[in-house]
C-alpha cells in the first residue's frame, strides 16, 4: 500500500496541472475550451481517487478539508451522474482548489518533518 505522503503529493501534482491548464483563462474561455475542460476533469478525478486512498488518521486529523465531498465529486465525474456541470467544475478549480492546495501543503510539511 502506498504511503499517505505519496497520495498527498499526487493531489498537489494534479492541482499544479490544473493551475497550469487554466492560466490566463476566464470562465468564458474555459467553458469554450473542450480540451482544457477534459484535462481539468481528469485531474479532479485523480484528486478524488487519491483522497479515497488517504488513511482515516489524516482524514480525521484535518476535518477542515471536505474529504467526502472531494471523493463524491470524483464519483460524479467518473460515472457522469446526471451529466457533468461544467460551471461547477470551473467553480471548483477556481474557488475550492486553492484552499485545498494550501491545506495539503501544510499536511505534507508536517508529514515530512
URNORKA-V335321 format. One record per residue. N is the residue number from 1. RES is the residue in one letter. PSI is psi in radians with two decimals (* if undefined). NEAR is the number of other ideal C-beta (glycine too) atoms within 12 Angstrom. Layout:
[[N,RES,PSI,NEAR] [N,RES,PSI,NEAR]]
//
This chain:
[[1,X,2.45,8] [2,X,2.66,14] [3,X,2.63,18] [4,X,-0.67,27] [5,X,-0.65,23] [6,X,-0.78,19] [7,X,-0.70,31] [8,X,-0.69,36] [9,X,-0.57,26] [10,X,-0.72,28] [11,X,-0.82,41] [12,X,-0.74,29] [13,X,-0.72,21] [14,X,-0.72,34] [15,X,-0.77,35] [16,X,-0.69,22] [17,X,-0.80,26] [18,X,-0.83,35] [19,X,-0.71,23] [20,X,-0.72,17] [21,X,-0.63,29] [22,X,0.09,29] [23,X,2.27,16] [24,X,0.04,11] [25,X,2.55,23] [26,X,3.12,14] [27,X,-0.73,20] [28,X,-0.77,11] [29,X,-0.74,17] [30,X,-0.85,29] [31,X,-0.34,20] [32,X,0.12,14] [33,X,1.59,21] [34,X,-0.68,13] [35,X,-0.76,15] [36,X,-0.70,29] [37,X,-0.88,30] [38,X,-0.68,18] [39,X,-0.74,24] [40,X,-0.70,38] [41,X,-0.76,33] [42,X,-0.74,24] [43,X,-0.63,35] [44,X,-0.64,41] [45,X,-0.72,32] [46,X,-0.76,30] [47,X,-0.82,44] [48,X,-0.70,33] [49,X,-0.71,24] [50,X,-0.76,33] [51,X,-0.70,36] [52,X,-0.32,24] [53,X,-0.06,26] [54,X,2.47,35] [55,X,2.71,23] [56,X,-0.45,14] [57,X,-0.81,12] [58,X,-0.82,27] [59,X,-0.84,23] [60,X,-0.49,12] [61,X,-0.31,18] [62,X,1.19,27] [63,X,-0.24,12] [64,X,-0.30,15] [65,X,2.31,29] [66,X,1.22,21] [67,X,-0.81,32] [68,X,-0.71,16] [69,X,-0.66,19] [70,X,-0.81,36] [71,X,-0.67,25] [72,X,-0.67,20] [73,X,-0.68,35] [74,X,-0.79,31] [75,X,-0.74,21] [76,X,-0.69,23] [77,X,-0.79,32] [78,X,-0.80,20] [79,X,-0.10,14] [80,X,0.60,13] [81,X,2.11,13] [82,X,0.44,10] [83,X,2.62,12] [84,X,2.23,25] [85,X,1.88,18] [86,X,-0.57,24] [87,X,-0.63,17] [88,X,-0.65,24] [89,X,-0.80,34] [90,X,-0.80,30] [91,X,-0.76,19] [92,X,-0.84,36] [93,X,-0.40,38] [94,X,-0.42,24] [95,X,-0.69,15] [96,X,-0.66,24] [97,X,-0.71,33] [98,X,-0.72,19] [99,X,-0.80,20] [100,X,-0.76,36] [101,X,-0.82,27] [102,X,-0.80,19] [103,X,-0.73,28] [104,X,-0.69,36] [105,X,-0.72,21] [106,X,-0.77,21] [107,X,-0.78,31] [108,X,-0.79,27] [109,X,-0.75,15] [110,X,-0.78,16] [111,X,-0.52,22] [112,X,-0.16,14] [113,X,*,8]]
//
